[in-house]
Amino acid sequence: MLKLPKNPHPGIKIHCRKCRQNNTGCNHYDHHRFRMCFIDRNTGKHRSKILKASTYNDAVVEGIEFRAQVERKELEVVKSRSEMNFPEALVRYENYLNGKTEYAHLTRSVSKKHRNEVIRYCELFGKSLRRNHNLRHFKPGQISNYDVSIFYSQMELRYPSPKTFNKILSCLSSFYKFLIEIEELPIKNLFTNCVRKHVPNGQNLILSKEEFERILMAVESKPSLQEKRTNGRRDNMYEPWMANAFKLFLYIGGRREEILSLRWKDIVEGPNGILFFQLRNYKVERLKKREVDSKFVPIGSDLLELLNEMGYKEHKGNDLQLIDPDGKYTMNTLIEKVTKSFTHFREKSGVEEAYTLKHLRKTYLTWLYHSMGSDSKLVSSHSSMTVLEKHYINPLVLNMDQERLLGIKVFG
């Protein structure tokens, strides 16, 4: 008798060869077989296969191999770039983003999250085209301004956020840029001239001392189980090191991976005795696809006091992580947990402003700007002040030079 677990692998079914249906719950056990079913996201075709496996685990392996074979076979169908239909072109673009390309000098390195997001938006355009075209015979260069207009109107209704809407258009523009510049197809990029929505500058909210202390108190005193989960699951948001993690984000002002990757050996001493944190610039490394110079963040009095509380003298120079020293979580899980935990305890603390973990970085960079002015970019590793002023610095906090304006008296 074949059985499926509670949450089976997508596409794995129990097929009755007598009823000729999937997951019927019938008693024809001698006629039951595992079956792999899936919809090809590019062609829209239904694919299925009766599997030979007699156990669930073997069926999963066989099902995955079957799906991979189908996808590889579809790639082989493309005889030349000029003959590609829209789904086949999208497959080549996804492979390009995956680094699976014959162009060694053009191999890209993008995160899985970004890649999935780009392909998802391109697939939305494919679904829009499918209403008026047969995609099996429709080439990417055959789209018209009418097709783009329909998609544009659909996305306006589905994604009212200007930032998300503009991102969708940019993803489609990048897709067609790939076809024109990399695949060298003689087609037009109709998404280049699409009118983007105006994205108003954010308020660059920063936390007050009193608000931050209320959140820290909530970590130790408020319920730690999540309440808002659509699947009914309630994760525990508390860890003994969680409050220290929030403080590190506030006192260092780094990005999530930079802070959560810190080890005690990353504390270095300058020639004048000043201590620094040496942070890897992961974001720039991914963009340039190579290691770049580390950035150094000076350890101020607040941060030094925290480090001493965490055992700096005991752990000085060792390879232990400051956060999650037991290695309980992978980096991606750790990032997600700390992010959700901050929002959870902010809500429990009664702080009404919708702060998230990123606002700790905005708070640090704003007060850094207060002290250093335009030299802040040397610590933040931004190439200019434009990004800092637009996305991070609260305009209501003046730097030291600007504070001199407060002393001006009209007419003396």
C-alpha positions in Angstrom: 0.0 0.0 0.0 1.5 3.3 -1.2 1.3 6.4 1.1 2.3 10.0 0.8 3.7 12.0 3.7 1.8 15.0 5.1 3.6 17.5 2.9 4.7 15.5 -0.2 7.1 16.8 -2.8 5.3 19.0 -5.4 3.9 16.9 -8.2 4.2 13.5 -6.6 0.8 11.7 -6.7 -0.6 8.2 -6.1 -2.2 7.1 -9.4 -4.7 4.3 -9.6 -4.3 2.6 -13.0 -7.8 1.1 -12.7 -9.6 4.3 -11.8 -7.2 6.3 -14.0 -7.1 9.1 -11.5 -4.7 10.6 -9.0 -5.1 10.4 -5.2 -8.6 8.8 -5.4 -8.4 7.1 -2.0 -9.7 3.9 -3.6 -8.9 0.4 -2.4 -7.3 -0.8 -5.6 -4.0 -1.1 -3.9 -2.5 -3.5 -6.5 -3.1 -0.9 -9.2 -1.6 2.0 -7.3 1.6 3.6 -8.7 3.6 6.8 -7.9 3.1 9.5 -10.5 5.0 12.7 -11.2 2.8 15.6 -12.5 3.7 19.2 -13.2 2.8 22.1 -15.5 5.7 23.4 -17.6 5.9 27.0 -16.5 7.3 28.0 -19.9 5.1 26.2 -22.4 2.0 25.7 -20.2 1.9 22.0 -21.1 0.9 19.3 -18.5 3.7 16.7 -18.0 3.3 13.4 -16.2 4.9 10.0 -15.9 4.0 6.8 -14.1 7.1 6.1 -11.9 8.7 2.7 -11.4 9.7 3.5 -7.8 7.9 1.5 -5.1 8.9 3.8 -2.2 8.2 7.4 -1.7 11.8 8.5 -1.4 12.7 6.7 -4.6 9.7 8.3 -6.3 10.9 11.8 -5.4 14.3 11.1 -6.9 12.8 9.6 -10.1 10.3 12.4 -10.4 13.0 15.1 -10.1 15.1 13.3 -12.8 12.1 13.2 -15.1 11.4 16.9 -14.7 15.0 17.7 -15.4 15.0 15.5 -18.5 11.9 17.3 -19.8 13.5 20.7 -19.3 16.8 19.7 -20.9 15.0 18.2 -23.9 13.1 21.5 -24.4 16.3 23.4 -24.4 17.7 21.1 -27.1 14.6 21.9 -29.3 16.0 25.4 -29.9 18.1 25.1 -33.1 19.0 28.7 -33.4 18.5 31.9 -31.4 16.4 33.5 -34.1 13.9 30.6 -33.9 13.3 30.8 -30.2 9.8 31.3 -29.0 9.0 33.4 -25.9 9.2 30.5 -23.4 12.5 29.2 -24.8 14.0 32.7 -24.7 13.0 32.9 -21.0 14.7 29.6 -20.3 17.9 30.9 -21.8 17.6 34.1 -19.7 17.2 32.1 -16.6 20.2 29.9 -17.4 22.2 33.1 -18.1 21.2 34.4 -14.6 22.2 31.0 -13.2 25.7 31.4 -14.8 24.9 28.5 -17.2 25.9 30.2 -20.4 28.3 29.5 -23.3 29.6 33.0 -22.9 32.3 32.6 -20.3 33.1 36.3 -20.3 29.5 37.2 -19.6 28.8 34.9 -16.7 26.8 36.7 -14.1 26.5 36.1 -10.3 23.2 37.1 -8.8 21.4 35.9 -5.7 18.8 33.2 -5.9 16.2 35.6 -4.5 16.9 38.2 -7.2 16.9 35.6 -9.9 13.6 34.1 -8.9 12.0 37.6 -8.6 13.2 38.6 -12.1 11.9 35.3 -13.7 8.6 35.6 -11.9 7.9 39.0 -13.3 8.9 37.9 -16.8 6.5 34.9 -16.4 3.8 37.4 -15.6 4.3 39.0 -19.0 4.2 35.6 -20.6 0.8 34.9 -19.0 -0.4 38.2 -20.3 0.7 37.3 -23.8 -0.9 33.9 -23.6 -4.4 35.5 -23.7 -3.9 36.7 -27.3 -1.0 34.6 -28.6 0.1 30.9 -28.8 3.4 31.1 -27.0 4.6 27.9 -28.7 4.8 29.8 -32.0 5.3 33.4 -30.6 8.7 34.9 -30.8 9.9 37.5 -28.2 10.5 40.1 -31.0 6.8 39.8 -32.1 5.4 41.7 -29.2 3.7 45.0 -30.0 3.1 48.2 -28.1 -0.5 46.9 -27.7 0.8 43.8 -25.8 3.0 46.0 -23.6 0.0 48.4 -23.0 -2.2 45.5 -21.8 0.5 44.2 -19.4 1.2 47.8 -18.2 -2.5 48.3 -17.3 -2.6 44.9 -15.6 0.4 45.6 -13.4 -0.9 49.0 -12.4 -4.0 47.3 -10.9 -2.1 44.3 -9.4 0.9 46.2 -8.0 -0.2 49.8 -6.9 3.1 50.3 -5.2 5.2 52.6 -7.5 8.5 50.9 -6.4 7.2 47.4 -7.2 5.6 48.5 -10.5 8.8 50.1 -11.7 10.8 47.1 -10.7 8.6 44.9 -12.9 9.2 47.1 -15.9 12.9 47.1 -15.2 13.0 43.3 -15.1 11.3 43.1 -18.5 13.6 45.7 -19.9 16.6 43.7 -18.7 15.2 40.6 -20.3 14.9 42.2 -23.6 18.3 43.9 -23.2 19.7 40.4 -22.7 18.0 39.2 -26.0 19.3 42.2 -27.9 22.9 42.6 -26.5 23.8 39.0 -25.5 21.7 36.8 -27.8 22.1 39.5 -30.6 18.5 39.3 -31.8 17.5 42.1 -34.2 14.4 43.2 -32.1 13.3 46.3 -30.2 13.1 46.8 -26.4 9.6 48.2 -26.0 10.0 48.4 -22.2 12.7 51.0 -22.3 10.4 53.9 -22.9 7.6 52.8 -20.6 6.6 55.6 -18.3 7.7 54.8 -14.7 5.8 55.8 -11.6 7.1 58.5 -9.3 8.6 57.0 -6.1 8.4 59.6 -3.3 11.4 59.7 -1.0 10.9 57.9 2.3 10.9 59.7 5.6 14.1 57.9 6.7 12.6 57.3 10.1 15.1 56.8 13.0 14.5 55.4 16.5 14.7 57.5 19.6 16.6 56.3 22.6 13.4 55.7 24.5 11.8 53.7 21.7 14.9 51.5 21.4 15.0 50.8 25.1 11.3 49.8 25.1 12.1 47.2 22.4 15.0 45.8 24.4 12.8 45.5 27.5 10.2 43.7 25.4 12.7 41.1 24.4 13.1 39.9 28.0 9.5 40.6 29.3 7.0 40.1 26.5 5.6 36.9 24.9 8.0 35.6 22.3 5.6 33.4 20.2 4.5 34.7 16.9 0.7 35.3 16.5 0.3 36.3 12.8 1.0 33.2 10.6 -1.3 32.1 7.8 -0.3 28.5 8.1 -1.0 28.4 11.9 2.7 27.9 12.8 4.0 30.0 15.7 7.8 30.4 15.8 9.6 31.4 19.0 11.2 34.8 18.4 13.4 34.8 21.5 17.1 33.9 21.7 19.4 34.7 24.7 21.5 36.8 22.3 18.7 38.6 20.6 18.9 41.9 22.5 22.7 42.0 21.9 22.1 41.5 18.2 19.8 44.5 18.1 22.4 46.6 19.9 25.1 45.6 17.5 23.0 46.7 14.6 22.4 50.1 16.2 26.1 50.6 17.3 27.8 49.4 14.1 25.2 50.3 11.4 26.1 47.5 9.0 24.0 45.4 6.7 22.4 42.2 8.1 24.9 39.7 6.8 27.9 41.9 7.8 26.7 42.1 11.4 25.6 38.5 11.8 28.8 37.2 10.3 31.0 39.1 12.8 33.5 37.1 14.9 35.6 38.1 17.8 38.8 38.0 15.7 37.3 40.7 13.5 38.1 43.3 16.2 41.4 44.9 15.3 43.5 47.6 16.9 44.8 50.6 15.1 48.3 52.1 15.6 46.9 54.7 18.0 45.1 52.1 20.2 41.7 52.7 18.8 39.6 49.5 18.2 37.8 48.8 14.9 35.5 46.2 13.6 36.7 44.8 10.2 33.6 44.1 8.1 33.5 42.2 4.8 31.6 44.2 2.2 29.5 41.3 0.9 27.2 43.5 -1.2 30.1 45.0 -3.2 31.8 41.6 -3.5 28.7 40.2 -5.2 28.5 43.1 -7.5 32.1 42.9 -8.6 32.4 39.1 -8.3 35.6 39.3 -6.3 36.9 40.1 -2.8 37.1 43.8 -2.0 38.8 45.8 0.7 37.2 45.4 4.1 35.6 48.4 5.7 36.5 49.5 9.2 34.0 50.8 11.8 35.4 52.5 14.9 34.3 51.0 18.2 32.8 53.8 20.2 32.2 53.9 23.9 28.6 52.4 23.7 29.8 49.6 21.5 32.9 48.9 23.6 30.7 48.7 26.8 28.5 46.2 25.0 31.4 44.1 23.8 32.8 43.9 27.4 29.4 42.7 28.6 29.5 40.0 26.0 32.9 38.8 27.1 35.4 40.6 24.9 38.4 39.9 27.3 37.5 36.2 27.3 36.9 35.8 23.6 39.4 38.2 22.2 40.9 37.0 19.0 39.0 33.7 18.7 36.9 32.5 15.8 33.5 32.4 17.6 30.6 34.3 16.2 29.3 37.2 18.3 25.7 36.3 17.4 24.5 32.6 17.5 27.9 31.4 18.8 26.6 27.8 18.9 26.0 27.8 15.1 22.3 26.9 15.6 21.2 28.6 12.4 22.4 28.9 8.9 23.1 32.5 7.8 19.9 32.8 5.7 17.8 31.5 8.6 19.6 33.7 11.1 19.0 36.8 8.9 15.3 36.0 8.7 15.0 35.2 12.4 16.6 38.4 13.6 14.6 40.5 11.1 11.3 39.0 12.1 12.2 39.1 15.8 12.8 42.8 15.8 9.4 43.5 14.2 7.7 41.1 16.7 9.2 42.7 19.8 8.7 46.2 18.4 5.0 45.4 18.1 4.9 43.9 21.6 6.7 46.9 23.1 3.9 49.2 22.1 6.0 51.3 19.8 3.5 52.4 17.1 5.8 53.5 14.4 6.4 50.7 11.9 10.1 50.4 12.5 11.9 47.4 11.0 15.5 46.1 11.5 16.8 48.4 8.7 15.8 51.5 10.7 18.6 50.7 13.2 21.1 51.2 10.3 19.3 54.4 9.3 19.6 55.6 12.9 23.3 54.9 13.1 24.1 56.5 9.8 22.0 59.6 10.7 24.0 60.2 13.9 27.2 59.4 12.0 26.3 62.2 9.6 25.6 64.5 12.6 29.2 64.0 13.7 31.1 63.6 10.4 29.0 65.4 7.8 30.0 64.5 4.2 32.8 62.3 5.5 30.2 59.7 6.6 30.5 57.9 3.3 34.1 56.8 4.3 32.6 54.7 7.1 29.4 53.6 5.4 31.3 52.5 2.2 29.0 54.5 -0.1 30.6 56.1 -3.2 28.8 59.4 -2.6 26.5 61.2 -0.2 23.6 61.0 -2.6 22.5 57.5 -1.6 23.0 58.3 2.1 20.9 61.5 2.0 18.2 59.9 -0.1 17.7 56.6 1.7 19.3 56.7 5.1 19.8 60.1 6.7 16.8 61.7 8.6 16.7 65.3 7.3 15.5 66.5 10.7 18.9 65.7 12.3 21.4 68.4 11.4 25.2 67.8 11.3 27.6 69.9 13.3 28.2 72.4 10.5 24.5 72.8 9.9 23.8 73.5 13.5 25.7 76.7 13.2 22.7 78.0 11.2 20.7 78.0 14.5 22.8 80.8 15.8 22.0 83.1 12.9 19.9 86.1 13.7 18.2 88.1 11.0 19.3 91.7 11.2 21.9 90.7 13.8 
